[in-house]
Amino acid sequence: MNLEGRNFLTLKDFTPEEITYMLDLAADLKDKKKKGILVDDYKGKNIALIFEKTSTRTRCAFEVAAKDLGMGSTYLDPSGSQIGKKESIADTARVLGRMYEGIEYRGFGQEIVEELAKYAGVPVWNGLTNEYHPTQMLADLLTIREQFGTLKGIKLVYMGDARYNMGNSLMIACAKMGMHFVACTSAKYFPNAELVKTCEGYAAETGATISLCEDVKEGTKDADVIYTDVWVSMGEPAEVWEERIKELTPYKVTADVMANAKKDAIFLHCLPAFHDLKTKIGKEMGEKYNLTDMEVTDEVFESAQSHVFDEAENRMHTIKAVIVATLKR
């Protein structure tokens, strides 16, 4: 398998075999790190990390992965570059492509990372856009495979707002890998119909299924994985909180939801999570709307079924695999 020089923008661009290759590579790199075996074969190489949206896990994962591989990294925060302001995306891509061996972008529209990839001349990696979050998908798939030993036939239920990057990307990932995807939410929050149709095409080739369901008991029955995310995405106005809380509270992940799934079902969340009031926003929303949690209860989040921190760790191992797989030697 040779992915050298490839961009990593969405899992739509990769075959199931290519995705499996990156998961296997990530598992191998994870095993080597646990054993203290160095894989620092990339000395003299450097990558640029463009963050128009800030992050904890994505930034740390890329920086640690780069350090482990022996390469340098330059972090450009929302005020640290002129991309799209004083300098066009195409010009930024051509400048950075002359200095770095790879470029990561985390920000807004998918068209931005696509344009970076068009002009950079080096691999470009999507750390998150409004539409897709492919590095998170590899971490999720690796975590699921570690728990169940397989991906084929696994039923994953996504609860909450399934219209954006997480719902989109999980549906693509499941369709590509022969898994059963369920968006369990109000019909208002179902994924885009065109993308559903595309994923149904993938599913026809892999044995996966795509389901959209408003009934919690029906949707979560016999699930292997229950997955959720925050109800309000980065960049959305604060005014939408009231609407989301009202409409999505029926799709909160609770102990009853987990009990309706399979006995060995696991809970996943891409983080950060509002499972208590120990954050500024969580405290504000809790006081304003008389809540103790939002998309998941603290009971579920802290339970033995929760593998959110295994999942968070796997961000680094899978991102390292993406770099190794795609970087030009």
BALOBA-1460 file (C-alpha; in Angstrom, 3 decimals):
// residues 329
<rec num="1" residu="m" x="0.000" y="0.000" z="0.000"/>
<rec num="2" residu="n" x="1.489" y="3.319" z="-1.053"/>
<rec num="3" residu="l" x="-0.234" y="6.570" z="-0.030"/>
<rec num="4" residu="e" x="2.886" y="8.711" z="-0.388"/>
<rec num="5" residu="g" x="2.082" y="12.257" z="-1.498"/>
<rec num="6" residu="r" x="-1.681" y="11.833" z="-0.941"/>
<rec num="7" residu="n" x="-3.794" y="14.483" z="0.762"/>
<rec num="8" residu="f" x="-5.976" y="13.483" z="3.704"/>
<rec num="9" residu="l" x="-9.094" y="15.620" z="3.354"/>
<rec num="10" residu="t" x="-12.050" y="13.240" z="3.828"/>
<rec num="11" residu="l" x="-12.450" y="9.472" z="4.074"/>
<rec num="12" residu="k" x="-14.531" y="9.651" z="0.894"/>
<rec num="13" residu="d" x="-11.174" y="9.763" z="-0.915"/>
<rec num="14" residu="f" x="-9.959" y="6.423" z="0.474"/>
<rec num="15" residu="t" x="-10.874" y="2.790" z="-0.092"/>
<rec num="16" residu="p" x="-11.668" y="0.454" z="2.812"/>
<rec num="17" residu="e" x="-8.303" y="-1.226" z="2.184"/>
<rec num="18" residu="e" x="-6.458" y="2.103" z="2.417"/>
<rec num="19" residu="i" x="-8.289" y="2.998" z="5.632"/>
<rec num="20" residu="t" x="-7.437" y="-0.412" z="7.084"/>
<rec num="21" residu="y" x="-3.794" y="0.124" z="6.131"/>
<rec num="22" residu="m" x="-3.714" y="3.406" z="8.088"/>
<rec num="23" residu="l" x="-5.382" y="1.738" z="11.083"/>
<rec num="24" residu="d" x="-2.857" y="-1.111" z="10.999"/>
<rec num="25" residu="l" x="-0.029" y="1.407" z="10.737"/>
<rec num="26" residu="a" x="-1.431" y="3.355" z="13.690"/>
<rec num="27" residu="a" x="-1.696" y="0.178" z="15.771"/>
<rec num="28" residu="d" x="1.926" y="-0.666" z="14.959"/>
<rec num="29" residu="l" x="3.143" y="2.839" z="15.809"/>
<rec num="30" residu="k" x="1.144" y="2.758" z="19.047"/>
<rec num="31" residu="d" x="2.696" y="-0.575" z="20.003"/>
<rec num="32" residu="k" x="6.196" y="0.743" z="19.292"/>
<rec num="33" residu="k" x="5.598" y="3.854" z="21.398"/>
<rec num="34" residu="k" x="4.330" y="1.768" z="24.317"/>
<rec num="35" residu="k" x="7.484" y="-0.350" z="24.074"/>
<rec num="36" residu="g" x="9.753" y="2.691" z="23.824"/>
<rec num="37" residu="i" x="10.850" y="1.879" z="20.273"/>
<rec num="38" residu="l" x="11.767" y="5.093" z="18.455"/>
<rec num="39" residu="v" x="10.496" y="5.765" z="14.936"/>
<rec num="40" residu="d" x="12.304" y="9.084" z="14.508"/>
<rec num="41" residu="d" x="13.197" y="8.565" z="10.851"/>
<rec num="42" residu="y" x="11.968" y="11.982" z="9.706"/>
<rec num="43" residu="k" x="14.702" y="14.263" z="11.006"/>
<rec num="44" residu="g" x="15.148" y="17.361" z="8.867"/>
<rec num="45" residu="k" x="11.470" y="17.404" z="7.864"/>
<rec num="46" residu="n" x="8.951" y="19.974" z="9.068"/>
<rec num="47" residu="i" x="5.184" y="20.407" z="9.038"/>
<rec num="48" residu="a" x="2.969" y="23.500" z="9.347"/>
<rec num="49" residu="l" x="-0.129" y="23.425" z="11.545"/>
<rec num="50" residu="i" x="-2.744" y="26.023" z="10.589"/>
<rec num="51" residu="f" x="-5.446" y="26.453" z="13.239"/>
<rec num="52" residu="e" x="-8.229" y="28.888" z="12.378"/>
<rec num="53" residu="k" x="-10.212" y="27.062" z="15.070"/>
<rec num="54" residu="t" x="-8.308" y="26.317" z="18.264"/>
<rec num="55" residu="s" x="-8.024" y="22.804" z="19.658"/>
<rec num="56" residu="t" x="-6.538" y="20.725" z="22.458"/>
<rec num="57" residu="r" x="-6.485" y="17.184" z="21.073"/>
<rec num="58" residu="t" x="-5.754" y="17.944" z="17.414"/>
<rec num="59" residu="r" x="-2.911" y="20.346" z="18.148"/>
<rec num="60" residu="c" x="-1.308" y="18.143" z="20.793"/>
<rec num="61" residu="a" x="-1.711" y="15.032" z="18.641"/>
<rec num="62" residu="f" x="0.030" y="16.619" z="15.647"/>
<rec num="63" residu="e" x="2.801" y="18.187" z="17.728"/>
<rec num="64" residu="v" x="3.582" y="15.008" z="19.693"/>
<rec num="65" residu="a" x="3.362" y="12.877" z="16.544"/>
<rec num="66" residu="a" x="5.794" y="15.183" z="14.751"/>
<rec num="67" residu="k" x="8.186" y="15.222" z="17.718"/>
<rec num="68" residu="d" x="8.100" y="11.428" z="17.990"/>
<rec num="69" residu="l" x="8.910" y="11.141" z="14.286"/>
<rec num="70" residu="g" x="11.915" y="13.428" z="14.683"/>
<rec num="71" residu="m" x="10.465" y="16.319" z="12.705"/>
<rec num="72" residu="g" x="9.731" y="19.941" z="13.507"/>
<rec num="73" residu="s" x="6.328" y="21.607" z="13.587"/>
<rec num="74" residu="t" x="5.194" y="25.229" z="13.402"/>
<rec num="75" residu="y" x="1.864" y="26.122" z="15.013"/>
<rec num="76" residu="l" x="-0.042" y="28.996" z="13.427"/>
<rec num="77" residu="d" x="-2.974" y="30.075" z="15.586"/>
<rec num="78" residu="p" x="-5.943" y="32.148" z="14.352"/>
<rec num="79" residu="s" x="-3.838" y="35.326" z="14.610"/>
<rec num="80" residu="g" x="-0.580" y="33.725" z="13.503"/>
<rec num="81" residu="s" x="-1.019" y="33.738" z="9.732"/>
<rec num="82" residu="q" x="-2.447" y="35.961" z="7.016"/>
<rec num="83" residu="i" x="-4.359" y="33.139" z="5.334"/>
<rec num="84" residu="g" x="-7.479" y="34.496" z="3.676"/>
<rec num="85" residu="k" x="-6.885" y="37.982" z="5.119"/>
<rec num="86" residu="k" x="-3.824" y="39.657" z="3.611"/>
<rec num="87" residu="e" x="-2.768" y="36.595" z="1.637"/>
<rec num="88" residu="s" x="-4.905" y="34.317" z="-0.482"/>
<rec num="89" residu="i" x="-5.269" y="30.641" z="0.347"/>
<rec num="90" residu="a" x="-3.519" y="29.706" z="-2.898"/>
<rec num="91" residu="d" x="-0.556" y="31.979" z="-2.153"/>
<rec num="92" residu="t" x="-0.320" y="30.739" z="1.430"/>
<rec num="93" residu="a" x="-0.308" y="27.149" z="0.185"/>
<rec num="94" residu="r" x="2.485" y="27.843" z="-2.314"/>
<rec num="95" residu="v" x="4.612" y="29.630" z="0.290"/>
<rec num="96" residu="l" x="4.225" y="26.945" z="2.957"/>
<rec num="97" residu="g" x="4.661" y="24.173" z="0.394"/>
<rec num="98" residu="r" x="8.166" y="25.523" z="-0.318"/>
<rec num="99" residu="m" x="9.139" y="25.411" z="3.370"/>
<rec num="100" residu="y" x="7.326" y="22.392" z="4.787"/>
<rec num="101" residu="e" x="6.865" y="18.745" z="3.879"/>
<rec num="102" residu="g" x="3.232" y="18.709" z="5.004"/>
<rec num="103" residu="i" x="0.449" y="21.102" z="6.053"/>
<rec num="104" residu="e" x="-2.384" y="20.547" z="8.521"/>
<rec num="105" residu="y" x="-5.470" y="22.772" z="8.413"/>
<rec num="106" residu="r" x="-8.197" y="23.085" z="11.050"/>
<rec num="107" residu="g" x="-10.871" y="25.654" z="10.437"/>
<rec num="108" residu="f" x="-14.004" y="26.454" z="8.518"/>
<rec num="109" residu="g" x="-15.252" y="25.429" z="5.058"/>
<rec num="110" residu="q" x="-14.012" y="22.285" z="3.340"/>
<rec num="111" residu="e" x="-13.291" y="24.417" z="0.274"/>
<rec num="112" residu="i" x="-10.395" y="26.047" z="2.175"/>
<rec num="113" residu="v" x="-8.526" y="22.811" z="2.854"/>
<rec num="114" residu="e" x="-9.324" y="21.664" z="-0.690"/>
<rec num="115" residu="e" x="-7.746" y="24.838" z="-2.106"/>
<rec num="116" residu="l" x="-4.699" y="24.452" z="0.126"/>
<rec num="117" residu="a" x="-4.278" y="20.926" z="-1.215"/>
<rec num="118" residu="k" x="-4.655" y="22.112" z="-4.806"/>
<rec num="119" residu="y" x="-1.736" y="24.551" z="-4.586"/>
<rec num="120" residu="a" x="0.583" y="23.309" z="-1.817"/>
<rec num="121" residu="g" x="2.517" y="20.646" z="-3.711"/>
<rec num="122" residu="v" x="2.885" y="18.693" z="-0.441"/>
<rec num="123" residu="p" x="0.383" y="16.547" z="1.490"/>
<rec num="124" residu="v" x="-2.381" y="18.532" z="3.207"/>
<rec num="125" residu="w" x="-4.220" y="17.021" z="6.188"/>
<rec num="126" residu="n" x="-7.695" y="18.005" z="7.360"/>
<rec num="127" residu="g" x="-7.664" y="18.537" z="11.133"/>
<rec num="128" residu="l" x="-11.353" y="19.547" z="11.033"/>
<rec num="129" residu="t" x="-13.628" y="21.543" z="8.765"/>
<rec num="130" residu="n" x="-17.315" y="22.340" z="9.058"/>
<rec num="131" residu="e" x="-18.094" y="19.352" z="6.837"/>
<rec num="132" residu="y" x="-15.557" y="16.635" z="7.762"/>
<rec num="133" residu="h" x="-13.281" y="15.435" z="10.571"/>
<rec num="134" residu="p" x="-11.299" y="12.525" z="9.088"/>
<rec num="135" residu="t" x="-8.467" y="12.354" z="11.649"/>
<rec num="136" residu="q" x="-11.080" y="11.873" z="14.373"/>
<rec num="137" residu="m" x="-12.578" y="9.026" z="12.349"/>
<rec num="138" residu="l" x="-9.347" y="7.037" z="12.323"/>
<rec num="139" residu="a" x="-9.074" y="7.435" z="16.094"/>
<rec num="140" residu="d" x="-12.683" y="6.286" z="16.503"/>
<rec num="141" residu="l" x="-12.251" y="3.288" z="14.214"/>
<rec num="142" residu="l" x="-9.041" y="2.227" z="15.958"/>
<rec num="143" residu="t" x="-10.725" y="2.498" z="19.369"/>
<rec num="144" residu="i" x="-13.705" y="0.424" z="18.211"/>
<rec num="145" residu="r" x="-11.434" y="-2.206" z="16.657"/>
<rec num="146" residu="e" x="-9.397" y="-2.414" z="19.863"/>
<rec num="147" residu="q" x="-12.560" y="-3.084" z="21.875"/>
<rec num="148" residu="f" x="-14.333" y="-5.519" z="19.538"/>
<rec num="149" residu="g" x="-11.510" y="-6.959" z="17.448"/>
<rec num="150" residu="t" x="-13.314" y="-6.047" z="14.232"/>
<rec num="151" residu="l" x="-15.209" y="-3.259" z="12.497"/>
<rec num="152" residu="k" x="-17.349" y="-5.293" z="10.115"/>
<rec num="153" residu="g" x="-20.936" y="-5.543" z="11.347"/>
<rec num="154" residu="i" x="-20.524" y="-3.166" z="14.286"/>
<rec num="155" residu="k" x="-23.606" y="-1.023" z="14.944"/>
<rec num="156" residu="l" x="-22.765" y="2.604" z="15.727"/>
<rec num="157" residu="v" x="-25.482" y="5.017" z="16.811"/>
<rec num="158" residu="y" x="-24.814" y="8.743" z="16.646"/>
<rec num="159" residu="m" x="-27.115" y="10.843" z="18.833"/>
<rec num="160" residu="g" x="-27.529" y="14.601" z="18.588"/>
<rec num="161" residu="d" x="-26.900" y="17.003" z="15.708"/>
<rec num="162" residu="a" x="-25.903" y="14.772" z="12.775"/>
<rec num="163" residu="r" x="-25.781" y="17.504" z="10.120"/>
<rec num="164" residu="y" x="-22.157" y="18.554" z="10.391"/>
<rec num="165" residu="n" x="-18.608" y="17.172" z="10.489"/>
<rec num="166" residu="m" x="-19.081" y="14.430" z="13.088"/>
<rec num="167" residu="g" x="-22.367" y="13.028" z="11.800"/>
<rec num="168" residu="n" x="-21.138" y="13.271" z="8.206"/>
<rec num="169" residu="s" x="-17.783" y="11.671" z="8.885"/>
<rec num="170" residu="l" x="-19.072" y="8.844" z="11.072"/>
<rec num="171" residu="m" x="-21.636" y="7.946" z="8.411"/>
<rec num="172" residu="i" x="-18.889" y="7.861" z="5.757"/>
<rec num="173" residu="a" x="-16.531" y="5.842" z="7.984"/>
<rec num="174" residu="c" x="-19.192" y="3.270" z="8.845"/>
<rec num="175" residu="a" x="-20.310" y="2.931" z="5.217"/>
<rec num="176" residu="k" x="-16.718" y="2.449" z="4.052"/>
<rec num="177" residu="m" x="-15.904" y="-0.157" z="6.709"/>
<rec num="178" residu="g" x="-19.010" y="-2.345" z="6.547"/>
<rec num="179" residu="m" x="-20.540" y="-1.029" z="9.770"/>
<rec num="180" residu="h" x="-24.159" y="-0.189" z="10.559"/>
<rec num="181" residu="f" x="-24.684" y="3.542" z="11.063"/>
<rec num="182" residu="v" x="-27.735" y="5.025" z="12.755"/>
<rec num="183" residu="a" x="-28.376" y="8.756" z="13.117"/>
<rec num="184" residu="c" x="-30.724" y="8.837" z="16.102"/>
<rec num="185" residu="t" x="-32.132" y="12.334" z="16.401"/>
<rec num="186" residu="s" x="-34.959" y="14.635" z="15.370"/>
<rec num="187" residu="a" x="-35.513" y="14.645" z="11.597"/>
<rec num="188" residu="k" x="-34.441" y="18.294" z="11.601"/>
<rec num="189" residu="y" x="-30.939" y="17.146" z="12.526"/>
<rec num="190" residu="f" x="-30.555" y="14.280" z="10.040"/>
<rec num="191" residu="p" x="-27.509" y="14.327" z="7.726"/>
<rec num="192" residu="n" x="-27.683" y="15.893" z="4.271"/>
<rec num="193" residu="a" x="-29.768" y="13.738" z="1.920"/>
<rec num="194" residu="e" x="-27.181" y="13.868" z="-0.854"/>
<rec num="195" residu="l" x="-24.440" y="12.589" z="1.455"/>
<rec num="196" residu="v" x="-26.775" y="9.876" z="2.752"/>
<rec num="197" residu="k" x="-27.247" y="8.704" z="-0.836"/>
<rec num="198" residu="t" x="-23.476" y="8.709" z="-1.429"/>
<rec num="199" residu="c" x="-22.938" y="6.650" z="1.722"/>
<rec num="200" residu="e" x="-25.661" y="4.219" z="0.721"/>
<rec num="201" residu="g" x="-23.598" y="3.643" z="-2.413"/>
<rec num="202" residu="y" x="-20.528" y="2.807" z="-0.305"/>
<rec num="203" residu="a" x="-22.673" y="0.621" z="1.947"/>
<rec num="204" residu="a" x="-23.942" y="-1.421" z="-0.990"/>
<rec num="205" residu="e" x="-20.338" y="-2.461" z="-1.666"/>
<rec num="206" residu="t" x="-19.313" y="-3.236" z="1.928"/>
<rec num="207" residu="g" x="-22.434" y="-4.692" z="3.538"/>
<rec num="208" residu="a" x="-22.962" y="-1.619" z="5.715"/>
<rec num="209" residu="t" x="-26.373" y="-0.052" z="6.392"/>
<rec num="210" residu="i" x="-27.434" y="3.571" z="6.865"/>
<rec num="211" residu="s" x="-30.470" y="4.355" z="9.044"/>
<rec num="212" residu="l" x="-32.120" y="7.589" z="10.165"/>
<rec num="213" residu="c" x="-34.270" y="7.214" z="13.253"/>
<rec num="214" residu="e" x="-36.174" y="9.550" z="15.585"/>
<rec num="215" residu="d" x="-37.100" y="6.928" z="18.188"/>
<rec num="216" residu="v" x="-34.404" y="6.481" z="20.851"/>
<rec num="217" residu="k" x="-35.402" y="2.986" z="21.950"/>
<rec num="218" residu="e" x="-35.614" y="1.719" z="18.393"/>
<rec num="219" residu="g" x="-32.444" y="3.471" z="17.241"/>
<rec num="220" residu="t" x="-30.191" y="2.395" z="20.114"/>
<rec num="221" residu="k" x="-31.453" y="-1.183" z="20.469"/>
<rec num="222" residu="d" x="-28.596" y="-3.696" z="20.239"/>
<rec num="223" residu="a" x="-26.038" y="-0.970" z="19.487"/>
<rec num="224" residu="d" x="-22.346" y="-1.759" z="19.913"/>
<rec num="225" residu="v" x="-21.296" y="1.891" z="20.055"/>
<rec num="226" residu="i" x="-23.226" y="4.905" z="21.301"/>
<rec num="227" residu="y" x="-21.616" y="8.140" z="20.112"/>
<rec num="228" residu="t" x="-22.424" y="11.789" z="20.732"/>
<rec num="229" residu="d" x="-20.887" y="15.249" z="20.452"/>
<rec num="230" residu="v" x="-21.580" y="18.750" z="21.768"/>
<rec num="231" residu="w" x="-24.839" y="20.197" z="20.534"/>
<rec num="232" residu="v" x="-23.432" y="23.551" z="19.418"/>
<rec num="233" residu="s" x="-20.444" y="23.552" z="17.068"/>
<rec num="234" residu="m" x="-17.522" y="25.965" z="17.183"/>
<rec num="235" residu="g" x="-18.336" y="29.239" z="15.470"/>
<rec num="236" residu="e" x="-22.108" y="28.987" z="15.963"/>
<rec num="237" residu="p" x="-23.799" y="31.857" z="17.839"/>
<rec num="238" residu="a" x="-24.678" y="31.469" z="21.521"/>
<rec num="239" residu="e" x="-28.360" y="32.036" z="20.702"/>
<rec num="240" residu="v" x="-28.708" y="28.524" z="19.296"/>
<rec num="241" residu="w" x="-28.090" y="26.907" z="22.708"/>
<rec num="242" residu="e" x="-31.698" y="27.306" z="23.857"/>
<rec num="243" residu="e" x="-33.065" y="25.756" z="20.666"/>
<rec num="244" residu="r" x="-30.608" y="22.829" z="20.720"/>
<rec num="245" residu="i" x="-31.146" y="22.087" z="24.407"/>
<rec num="246" residu="k" x="-34.913" y="22.010" z="23.868"/>
<rec num="247" residu="e" x="-34.830" y="19.875" z="20.742"/>
<rec num="248" residu="l" x="-31.914" y="17.542" z="21.488"/>
<rec num="249" residu="t" x="-32.384" y="16.794" z="25.193"/>
<rec num="250" residu="p" x="-34.524" y="13.742" z="24.258"/>
<rec num="251" residu="y" x="-31.355" y="12.408" z="22.558"/>
<rec num="252" residu="k" x="-29.064" y="12.794" z="25.556"/>
<rec num="253" residu="v" x="-26.964" y="9.685" z="26.265"/>
<rec num="254" residu="t" x="-28.150" y="8.354" z="29.611"/>
<rec num="255" residu="a" x="-27.806" y="5.117" z="31.562"/>
<rec num="256" residu="d" x="-31.156" y="4.018" z="30.098"/>
<rec num="257" residu="v" x="-29.801" y="4.543" z="26.562"/>
<rec num="258" residu="m" x="-26.721" y="2.448" z="27.353"/>
<rec num="259" residu="a" x="-28.888" y="-0.259" z="28.948"/>
<rec num="260" residu="n" x="-30.937" y="-0.464" z="25.742"/>
<rec num="261" residu="a" x="-27.768" y="-1.127" z="23.741"/>
<rec num="262" residu="k" x="-25.825" y="-4.381" z="23.871"/>
<rec num="263" residu="k" x="-24.446" y="-5.482" z="27.203"/>
<rec num="264" residu="d" x="-20.862" y="-4.857" z="26.067"/>
<rec num="265" residu="a" x="-21.654" y="-1.586" z="24.263"/>
<rec num="266" residu="i" x="-19.184" y="1.271" z="24.571"/>
<rec num="267" residu="f" x="-19.661" y="5.033" z="24.746"/>
<rec num="268" residu="l" x="-17.565" y="7.409" z="22.608"/>
<rec num="269" residu="h" x="-17.339" y="11.198" z="22.385"/>
<rec num="270" residu="c" x="-14.845" y="13.255" z="20.374"/>
<rec num="271" residu="l" x="-14.550" y="15.788" z="23.251"/>
<rec num="272" residu="p" x="-14.787" y="18.280" z="24.803"/>
<rec num="273" residu="a" x="-17.957" y="17.099" z="26.552"/>
<rec num="274" residu="f" x="-20.559" y="18.857" z="28.662"/>
<rec num="275" residu="h" x="-21.116" y="15.999" z="31.100"/>
<rec num="276" residu="d" x="-20.959" y="18.266" z="34.180"/>
<rec num="277" residu="l" x="-20.764" y="21.966" z="35.064"/>
<rec num="278" residu="k" x="-16.981" y="22.198" z="35.433"/>
<rec num="279" residu="t" x="-16.484" y="24.358" z="32.338"/>
<rec num="280" residu="k" x="-17.310" y="28.022" z="31.812"/>
<rec num="281" residu="i" x="-19.935" y="27.334" z="29.139"/>
<rec num="282" residu="g" x="-21.303" y="24.324" z="31.015"/>
<rec num="283" residu="k" x="-21.732" y="26.408" z="34.170"/>
<rec num="284" residu="e" x="-23.421" y="29.236" z="32.256"/>
<rec num="285" residu="m" x="-25.826" y="26.901" z="30.445"/>
<rec num="286" residu="g" x="-26.490" y="24.958" z="33.640"/>
<rec num="287" residu="e" x="-27.469" y="28.081" z="35.549"/>
<rec num="288" residu="k" x="-29.476" y="29.526" z="32.679"/>
<rec num="289" residu="y" x="-31.447" y="26.383" z="31.789"/>
<rec num="290" residu="n" x="-31.366" y="24.503" z="35.125"/>
<rec num="291" residu="l" x="-29.181" y="21.663" z="33.782"/>
<rec num="292" residu="t" x="-26.539" y="19.430" z="35.341"/>
<rec num="293" residu="d" x="-25.297" y="18.115" z="31.986"/>
<rec num="294" residu="m" x="-26.119" y="18.279" z="28.301"/>
<rec num="295" residu="e" x="-25.390" y="15.686" z="25.585"/>
<rec num="296" residu="v" x="-24.289" y="12.944" z="28.031"/>
<rec num="297" residu="t" x="-24.769" y="12.363" z="31.720"/>
<rec num="298" residu="d" x="-21.780" y="12.283" z="34.034"/>
<rec num="299" residu="e" x="-22.835" y="8.766" z="35.041"/>
<rec num="300" residu="v" x="-22.294" y="7.478" z="31.489"/>
<rec num="301" residu="f" x="-19.217" y="9.594" z="30.800"/>
<rec num="302" residu="e" x="-17.419" y="8.263" z="33.880"/>
<rec num="303" residu="s" x="-18.657" y="4.678" z="33.523"/>
<rec num="304" residu="a" x="-16.651" y="1.583" z="32.586"/>
<rec num="305" residu="q" x="-18.417" y="1.626" z="29.220"/>
<rec num="306" residu="s" x="-16.869" y="5.000" z="28.381"/>
<rec num="307" residu="h" x="-13.727" y="4.817" z="26.259"/>
<rec num="308" residu="v" x="-13.442" y="8.529" z="25.494"/>
<rec num="309" residu="f" x="-9.887" y="8.823" z="26.817"/>
<rec num="310" residu="d" x="-8.677" y="5.765" z="24.877"/>
<rec num="311" residu="e" x="-10.242" y="7.491" z="21.885"/>
<rec num="312" residu="a" x="-8.503" y="10.794" z="22.705"/>
<rec num="313" residu="e" x="-5.118" y="9.068" z="23.006"/>
<rec num="314" residu="n" x="-5.680" y="7.356" z="19.667"/>
<rec num="315" residu="r" x="-5.901" y="10.748" z="17.982"/>
<rec num="316" residu="m" x="-2.116" y="10.958" z="18.303"/>
<rec num="317" residu="h" x="-1.355" y="7.421" z="17.099"/>
<rec num="318" residu="t" x="-3.657" y="7.695" z="14.081"/>
<rec num="319" residu="i" x="-2.446" y="11.182" z="13.143"/>
<rec num="320" residu="k" x="1.098" y="9.862" z="13.315"/>
<rec num="321" residu="a" x="0.035" y="7.096" z="10.921"/>
<rec num="322" residu="v" x="-1.459" y="9.626" z="8.486"/>
<rec num="323" residu="i" x="1.806" y="11.600" z="8.482"/>
<rec num="324" residu="v" x="3.951" y="8.496" z="7.957"/>
<rec num="325" residu="a" x="1.656" y="7.103" z="5.260"/>
<rec num="326" residu="t" x="1.391" y="10.270" z="3.182"/>
<rec num="327" residu="l" x="4.650" y="12.154" z="3.693"/>
<rec num="328" residu="k" x="6.970" y="12.099" z="0.709"/>
<rec num="329" residu="r" x="10.168" y="10.241" z="1.600"/>
